[in-house]
């Protein structure tokens, strides 16, 4: 199961990309209602492209958890701490 702090980090990425509050709320609603990995949607694809891109990998490496979505090649390095 993906931890809530990972959601917080992904929301930070959305805010950094200037997502509106409504877009952020929509992603949170989807996150809470969807099954967990591997179906966690890429925040960029879901928010800005209207696509669902399922999580392809989640492995801790060098203190970071790289989240990789195979179909869109978006990668987010989330601190494992």
N, C-alpha and C positions, 0 to 999 in steps of 0.2 A: 504494500500500500504506500502511496506517495504521501509524504508528510506535509502538514499545513504550512511549514516554513518554506517549502518549495513553491507552493501557491503564492506566498507573499513575494518571493523573489521574481516569479514570472509576472506578477502584477507590477513590480518595479520596472521590468522591461517594457511593459505596455505603457506605463506612465512616461518612461524615457522616450518612447516613440510617439508621444503626444496623443495617446488614446483619450477619448472623452470619458467623462464619468459614467455615462450611459454604456459605452462600450466595455468599460471595466466591470460594471455591474452585470452586464450580459455574460461576460466570460466567467465571473464568479458563479452565477446561477447555473451555467452549463457545467462547470467544474463540480459543483455540489450535487447535481442530478445525474451525472454520468458515472458509469463504472470506472474503477481506477485502472492504472496502467495495465495493458498497453493502449488503452483508448483515450488517454488524456490528450486533449486537443492542443496542437501548437497554438500558443497565444497570438502569434503574428498571423498565421493562416486563418484562424477562426475569427479574429477581430477585424483584420484589414482586407482579407481576400475572400471571406465567406466560405472557406473550405475547412473540412475536418481532416487533419493529418495526424494519424495515431503515432504514439510514442514508439520508437524503434529500439532504443537502448537506454539503459539506466545503470551505469556501473561507476562506483567511486574510483577516482584515480588522482593521486597526489593531493589529497585534501579537497578535491572538487568532485562533484557529481555532474558529469556532462549529460545533459538531456538532449537526445538527438531524435529528430523526426525524419524518418527515411524519405518519405515522399516529397518533402520540401527542402530537405538538407539544412534546416534551421538547427542551430546548436546553441544551448545555453549552459554556461559553466556556473553551477550553483555551489557555493561553499558548503562542504559537508559538516561544518561545525555549527 
